[in-house]
């Protein structure tokens, strides 16, 4: 019985440590009417929108208006405009962003009266967190 309680306590501690390591602040979306901001790595690696100097593509989803362009900004500074094809579903590209500064950044997309935001936490490429992420695949919660 004593060994079982000890094993359960160790297991609970292990789960707590693993839970603490899972990043909860990578991205949070705030969208009205389903309109949303999406990000994806624009480079061969998987670290776009995670590390400084690594490019990512910022695009939008759940559009209802395929004619009005979408403006994209980062921390209030215009990044670019996404021109839509005029009708649903043929491919369209997003805007490429290469973060230069570590920290939290807010990506905002606006189309007419619709606005969507996404907050991302960028880690410095040469920081300990960046090195662990790149070389060991360890996500340090950024």
C-alpha contacts under 8 A as a table, 3 or more apart, distances in Angstrom:
res1	aa1	res2	aa2	distance
1	X	4	X	5.10
1	X	5	X	6.39
2	X	5	X	5.32
2	X	6	X	6.28
3	X	6	X	5.05
3	X	7	X	6.06
4	X	7	X	5.06
4	X	8	X	6.11
5	X	8	X	5.05
5	X	9	X	6.14
6	X	9	X	5.13
6	X	10	X	6.25
7	X	10	X	5.10
7	X	11	X	6.11
8	X	11	X	5.01
8	X	12	X	6.06
9	X	12	X	5.07
9	X	13	X	6.13
10	X	13	X	5.04
10	X	14	X	6.13
11	X	14	X	5.03
11	X	15	X	6.21
12	X	15	X	5.11
12	X	16	X	6.15
13	X	16	X	5.04
13	X	17	X	6.21
14	X	17	X	5.14
14	X	18	X	6.21
15	X	18	X	5.13
15	X	19	X	6.01
16	X	19	X	5.07
16	X	20	X	6.21
17	X	20	X	5.17
17	X	21	X	6.49
18	X	21	X	5.14
18	X	22	X	6.65
19	X	22	X	5.40
20	X	23	X	7.76
20	X	141	X	7.92
21	X	139	X	7.24
21	X	140	X	6.15
21	X	141	X	5.60
22	X	139	X	7.41
22	X	140	X	7.67
22	X	141	X	5.80
23	X	26	X	6.10
23	X	139	X	7.35
23	X	140	X	7.25
23	X	141	X	4.02
23	X	142	X	5.91
24	X	27	X	7.65
24	X	141	X	7.07
25	X	28	X	6.91
25	X	119	X	7.90
25	X	120	X	7.05
25	X	121	X	6.72
25	X	141	X	7.51
25	X	142	X	6.68
26	X	119	X	7.36
26	X	120	X	5.23
26	X	121	X	5.63
26	X	141	X	7.95
26	X	142	X	6.23
27	X	118	X	6.02
27	X	119	X	5.07
27	X	120	X	4.83
27	X	121	X	7.36
28	X	118	X	5.41
28	X	119	X	5.47
28	X	120	X	7.43
29	X	36	X	7.17
29	X	37	X	7.33
29	X	116	X	7.32
29	X	117	X	5.74
29	X	118	X	4.61
29	X	119	X	6.96
30	X	36	X	7.47
30	X	116	X	5.72
30	X	117	X	5.28
30	X	118	X	6.55
31	X	34	X	5.97
31	X	35	X	5.65
31	X	36	X	5.31
31	X	37	X	7.96
31	X	115	X	6.59
31	X	116	X	4.35
31	X	117	X	6.42
32	X	35	X	5.94
32	X	36	X	7.74
32	X	114	X	6.61
32	X	115	X	6.66
32	X	116	X	6.55
33	X	114	X	7.77
34	X	61	X	7.89
34	X	62	X	5.69
34	X	63	X	7.85
35	X	60	X	7.14
35	X	61	X	5.79
35	X	62	X	4.87
35	X	63	X	5.78
35	X	114	X	7.09
35	X	115	X	7.38
35	X	116	X	6.33
36	X	60	X	5.52
36	X	61	X	5.21
36	X	62	X	6.54
36	X	109	X	7.68
36	X	115	X	7.96
36	X	116	X	5.18
36	X	117	X	7.11
37	X	58	X	7.00
37	X	59	X	5.91
37	X	60	X	4.57
37	X	61	X	6.39
37	X	107	X	7.57
37	X	108	X	7.25
37	X	109	X	6.43
37	X	116	X	6.08
37	X	117	X	6.25
37	X	118	X	6.15
38	X	58	X	5.82
38	X	59	X	5.19
38	X	60	X	5.58
38	X	61	X	6.93
38	X	118	X	7.77
39	X	49	X	7.15
39	X	56	X	6.61
39	X	57	X	5.59
39	X	58	X	4.70
39	X	59	X	6.28
40	X	48	X	6.55
40	X	49	X	7.10
40	X	56	X	5.49
40	X	57	X	5.34
40	X	58	X	6.86
41	X	44	X	7.67
41	X	45	X	7.27
41	X	46	X	5.73
41	X	47	X	6.20
41	X	48	X	3.98
41	X	49	X	6.51
41	X	54	X	7.90
41	X	55	X	6.41
41	X	56	X	4.29
41	X	57	X	6.14
42	X	48	X	6.12
42	X	54	X	8.00
42	X	55	X	5.36
42	X	56	X	4.32
42	X	57	X	5.43
42	X	96	X	7.30
43	X	46	X	7.15
43	X	47	X	7.85
43	X	48	X	6.57
43	X	54	X	7.14
43	X	55	X	6.16
43	X	56	X	7.01
45	X	48	X	7.43
47	X	50	X	5.14
47	X	51	X	5.98
47	X	54	X	6.26
47	X	134	X	7.97
48	X	51	X	6.47
48	X	54	X	4.72
48	X	55	X	4.82
48	X	56	X	4.41
48	X	57	X	7.90
48	X	98	X	7.74
49	X	52	X	7.80
49	X	54	X	6.73
49	X	55	X	6.61
49	X	56	X	5.33
49	X	97	X	7.98
49	X	98	X	7.56
49	X	99	X	7.12
49	X	120	X	7.27
49	X	122	X	6.56
50	X	54	X	7.41
50	X	120	X	7.71
50	X	121	X	6.79
50	X	122	X	4.85
50	X	123	X	6.11
50	X	142	X	7.84
51	X	54	X	5.69
51	X	99	X	7.36
51	X	102	X	7.51
51	X	122	X	5.26
51	X	123	X	4.77
51	X	124	X	5.64
51	X	125	X	5.17
51	X	130	X	6.69
52	X	98	X	7.05
52	X	99	X	5.02
52	X	100	X	5.14
52	X	101	X	6.12
52	X	102	X	6.23
52	X	122	X	6.38
52	X	123	X	6.21
52	X	124	X	5.15
52	X	125	X	5.21
53	X	98	X	5.63
53	X	99	X	5.78
53	X	100	X	5.80
53	X	125	X	6.98
54	X	98	X	5.68
54	X	99	X	6.89
55	X	96	X	6.56
55	X	97	X	5.56
55	X	98	X	4.20
55	X	99	X	7.07
56	X	96	X	5.65
56	X	97	X	5.43
56	X	98	X	6.33
57	X	94	X	5.81
57	X	95	X	5.53
57	X	96	X	4.54
57	X	97	X	6.23
58	X	72	X	7.92
58	X	94	X	5.29
58	X	95	X	5.18
58	X	96	X	6.20
58	X	97	X	6.99
59	X	82	X	7.81
59	X	93	X	7.09
59	X	94	X	4.34
59	X	95	X	6.52
60	X	63	X	7.41
60	X	94	X	7.46
60	X	109	X	7.31
63	X	66	X	6.81
65	X	68	X	6.25
66	X	69	X	7.89
66	X	84	X	5.86
66	X	85	X	6.71
66	X	86	X	4.84
66	X	87	X	5.30
66	X	88	X	6.28
67	X	84	X	6.14
67	X	85	X	7.11
67	X	86	X	4.62
67	X	87	X	7.18
68	X	83	X	7.64
68	X	84	X	7.09
68	X	111	X	6.59
68	X	112	X	7.27
69	X	81	X	6.53
69	X	82	X	5.64
69	X	83	X	4.81
69	X	84	X	5.95
69	X	111	X	6.44
70	X	81	X	5.56
70	X	82	X	5.04
70	X	83	X	6.71
70	X	84	X	7.86
70	X	109	X	6.40
70	X	110	X	5.52
70	X	111	X	4.71
70	X	112	X	8.00
71	X	78	X	7.36
71	X	79	X	7.74
71	X	80	X	5.98
71	X	81	X	4.37
71	X	82	X	6.28
71	X	109	X	5.59
71	X	110	X	5.31
71	X	111	X	6.63
72	X	78	X	6.11
72	X	79	X	5.52
72	X	80	X	5.45
72	X	81	X	5.96
72	X	82	X	7.53
72	X	95	X	7.56
72	X	107	X	7.07
72	X	108	X	5.59
72	X	109	X	4.48
72	X	110	X	6.58
73	X	76	X	5.59
73	X	77	X	5.14
73	X	78	X	4.16
73	X	79	X	4.71
73	X	80	X	6.90
73	X	107	X	5.77
73	X	108	X	5.20
73	X	109	X	6.56
74	X	77	X	5.30
74	X	78	X	6.51
74	X	79	X	6.31
74	X	105	X	6.66
74	X	106	X	5.65
74	X	107	X	4.62
74	X	108	X	6.36
75	X	105	X	5.95
75	X	106	X	5.13
75	X	107	X	6.46
75	X	108	X	7.78
76	X	106	X	8.00
76	X	108	X	7.73
79	X	95	X	7.34
79	X	97	X	7.41
80	X	95	X	6.17
81	X	95	X	7.12
82	X	93	X	7.10
82	X	94	X	5.85
82	X	95	X	6.64
83	X	92	X	7.75
84	X	87	X	7.78
84	X	92	X	6.40
85	X	88	X	7.52
85	X	90	X	6.97
85	X	91	X	7.90
85	X	92	X	6.79
87	X	90	X	7.46
99	X	102	X	7.54
99	X	122	X	7.39
101	X	122	X	7.38
101	X	124	X	7.14
102	X	121	X	7.39
102	X	122	X	4.83
102	X	123	X	4.95
102	X	124	X	5.10
103	X	121	X	5.36
103	X	122	X	5.10
103	X	123	X	6.47
104	X	119	X	6.66
104	X	120	X	5.60
104	X	121	X	4.31
104	X	122	X	6.21
105	X	119	X	5.63
105	X	120	X	5.41
105	X	121	X	6.32
105	X	122	X	7.45
106	X	117	X	6.59
106	X	118	X	5.71
106	X	119	X	4.42
106	X	120	X	6.47
107	X	117	X	5.50
107	X	118	X	5.14
107	X	119	X	6.17
107	X	120	X	7.74
108	X	115	X	7.01
108	X	116	X	5.71
108	X	117	X	4.43
108	X	118	X	6.58
109	X	115	X	5.71
109	X	116	X	5.32
109	X	117	X	6.42
110	X	113	X	7.17
110	X	114	X	5.70
110	X	115	X	4.49
110	X	116	X	6.60
111	X	114	X	5.25
111	X	115	X	6.55
121	X	142	X	5.89
122	X	142	X	7.02
123	X	127	X	7.37
123	X	129	X	6.86
123	X	130	X	6.09
123	X	142	X	6.62
124	X	127	X	5.27
124	X	129	X	7.59
124	X	130	X	5.96
125	X	130	X	4.79
125	X	131	X	6.99
126	X	129	X	7.97
126	X	130	X	5.71
126	X	131	X	6.22
127	X	130	X	5.03
127	X	131	X	6.20
128	X	131	X	5.10
128	X	132	X	6.10
129	X	132	X	5.19
129	X	133	X	6.07
129	X	139	X	7.76
129	X	140	X	6.18
129	X	142	X	7.98
130	X	133	X	5.05
130	X	134	X	6.05
131	X	134	X	5.14
131	X	135	X	5.84
131	X	136	X	7.61
132	X	135	X	5.56
132	X	136	X	5.17
132	X	137	X	6.32
132	X	138	X	5.40
132	X	139	X	7.33
132	X	140	X	7.72
133	X	136	X	5.85
133	X	137	X	4.65
133	X	138	X	4.78
133	X	139	X	5.54
133	X	140	X	7.34
134	X	137	X	5.79
134	X	138	X	7.80
139	X	142	X	7.02
